[in-house]
Amino acid sequence: MTSRTHDPAPAPAWTPPSGRPPLAARLTRAIWRGLPDKRYEAGWEPGLVVPAADGSPLITDHYFPRGRGDFPTLLVRSPYGRGLPWSPQYGVLFAEQGFHVVLQSCRGTGGSGGTFDLWRNETADGPATVSWLRRQPWFDGNLGTVGPSYLGYAQWALALDPPPELKAMVVQVGLHDPWALFHAPGTLRLENVLAVGAGMTYQHQGAMPLLKATLRLRRRLREATTARPLRGAYAPALGGEVPWLDEATAHPDPEDAYWHGASLARAAERAAVPTGLITGWHDVLADQTFEQYERLRRAGCDTALLVGPWTHTSALRQGWPEVFAESLAWLRTHLCADPSGRRPTRVRVHIGGEDAWRDLDDWPPATAGTPWFPTPDGHLTRQAPTDSDPLTSFRYDPADPTPSLGGPLLSGTAGPRDNGTLEARDDVLTFTGPPLTEPVDVLGPVSARLTVSADTGHADLFTRLCDVDATGRSVNVCDGLGRLGTGERTPSHLTVPMSSTAHRFAAGHRIRWQISGGAHPRYARSPGTGEPPADATAFTPVRITLHTDSALVLPHAPGPA
């Protein structure tokens, strides 16, 4: 940690301004139930100008509690503007609980000067803002950060070389690796890339521009995701070209020089700032959160993890009472020396299929991976095969790609969905276990161990865990995509991570394993030729063969005592 000192110049006396937060922010606060009672009235000091590292003006709003005494400060740096929902959720609510809140628009957004870049500015502009904070008469030297998604990236950027004032962080559904948001190994996370492009381009302009952009993207999604080639075809769907989006999608290799310095994973490896982490089982950034937690634990950092039944967006809507309570307790513990609201265990997860919360000492819990094997008649069994013979095959046609359904998306179609229509397709394999005689708990990372071959030597493999209830309704739990790209037509071994889950398969339910050649438009479709999906103009149908020694690996865990 770099040693820094406060500006020796005495700060002038500060008289709180008389401004009240925007009416929309005060009214919006009332939509959430179950929030703690406010301790103070919130004040508002809008439109402050903070110099960025390059001198660009960063437009900043200051929310504060109207009360006597010193209060800690929360820094919230956002590329999405400073209006709704940020002003009520972060400015008003935290000010009412006794925090100064500095809500700042990142460079090139929300009226701030300069040009927005997906990741290059934050490591410089965060420290520049802290330097400005040191000169404010209301700053007492105790700093925390909080925020979701890209706001989490801005927090990790500050934590790379944390100032001594930084005492706590709360990263909610947060990003640390931009490459992994845009790309899966070998392919493009197409639908989410377009949603990120729309959100980053229009949300900071206000609610109406964002709404119009979202509706335009929805109307033109098929056009943008079926173009040949994909590269550059997004412009009509997003209302024009987005230079930083072009750059990010044009570099699919994480080792490309373009991405050097983009991942802030190293901030967690040496972190000393107590960090609370929050995600949802269907959050597009859940895997990044689990990676952050693992790195913080290895570094010996004080950390906690909350995982709810949420998508990336629902965590800040339906899940907000739990997310706010968790964030507030963590910040009070480390900035106010008040641990009264902190839970006793390091980890709390929501158990799907049971609709209950469970406290755990760590994540993942100590569980053994149990393989379930497919059979020729479509069953799923724990009995291992005696050979590696071909089991079954299916034809994937990129001209009629297997559609995506639910899961970790940024759209309103995210989350658990009935997979019946999807599983009725000829290009989707399903293997289903027997009705369970007692509940089975699956807690931890899920994976697929595949032995497969493709007649072109190039294919994607989408694999999904589903819960089938007594009526036959199949609902997705977690999933993942792997790429077979060797060009070899002989059987290859492929392990596909399928994210993590905490799910109870109830007695009478069945465990189902679903396998297909893609999930479009969530992922760019494989052309079957080995050509990069973003550049492909010619498509070739692929015959994909699954072998008997393939397995779905589930981390079985005993139920609660």
Secondary structure, 3 states (H helix, E strand, C coil): CCCCCCCCCCCCCCCCCCCCCCHHHHHHHHHCCCCCCCCCCEEEEEEEEEECCCCCEEEEEEEEECCCCCCCEEEEEECCCCCCCHHHHHHHHHHHCCCEEEEEECCCCCCCCCCCCCCCCHHHHHHHHHHHHCCCCCCCCCEEEEEEEHHHHHHHHHHCCCCCCEEEEEEEEECCCHHHHHEECCEECHHHHHHHHHHHHHHHHCHHHHHHHHHHHHHHHHHHHHCCCCCCCCHHHHCCCCHHHHHHHCCCCCCCHHHCCCCCHHHHHCCCCCEEEEEEEECCCHHHHHHHHHHHHHCCCCEEEEEEEEECCHHHCCCHHHHHHHHHHHHHHHHCCCHHHCCCCCEEEEEECCCEEEEECCCCCCCEEEEEEECCCCEEECCCCCCCCEEEEEEECCCCCCECCCECCCCCCCECCECHHHHCCCCEEEEECCCCCCCEEEEEEEEEEEEEEECCCCEEEEEEEEEECCCCCEEEEEEEEEEECCCCCCCEEEEEEEEEEEEEECCCCEEEEEEECCCECCCCCCCCCCCCCCCCCCCCCEEEEEECCCEEEEEEECCCC
